Amino acid sequence: MGDPRHELGRAAEEAAAKLLERSGLRIVARNVKLRNGEIDLVCRDREVWVFVEVKCRQERWDDGPGAAVSWWKRRRLIRLAQGYLKWMHIAEAHCRFDVVAVTPRGDGRFEIRHIPAAFDATGTV
């Protein structure tokens, strides 16, 4: 049996991906591992590349999942997105950075909140 936290994280990412697909985004890649880290989801919203950070936090924690995306984490995701675009030989790209906040409920379901354009390439909200 695997680590329950990893299983919860995978289930949260799957739920986030389904929500994004239902809202019209196309999932291009999942769990993209680059030298300096991992991008949870890479999507397309028409001509825009969307880099998604999925955060899953327990309801009993004081702050919501979106609060877990610190300045440092935003900067890292921006750098990872730059590395991904370079790796894929994409010179000109319109990008967006989204957060999907996932909170598990006691009944086994998730409360999911999509925050489009949660921050910009400067790392600010």
PyMOL commands that set and color helices and strands:
alter all, ss='L'
color gray80, all
select helices_A, chain A and resi 4-22+65-68+71-87
alter helices_A, ss='H'
color red, helices_A
select strands_A, chain A and resi 26-34+37-45+48-56+94-104+110-119
alter strands_A, ss='S'
color yellow, strands_A
deselect
rebuild
show_as cartoon
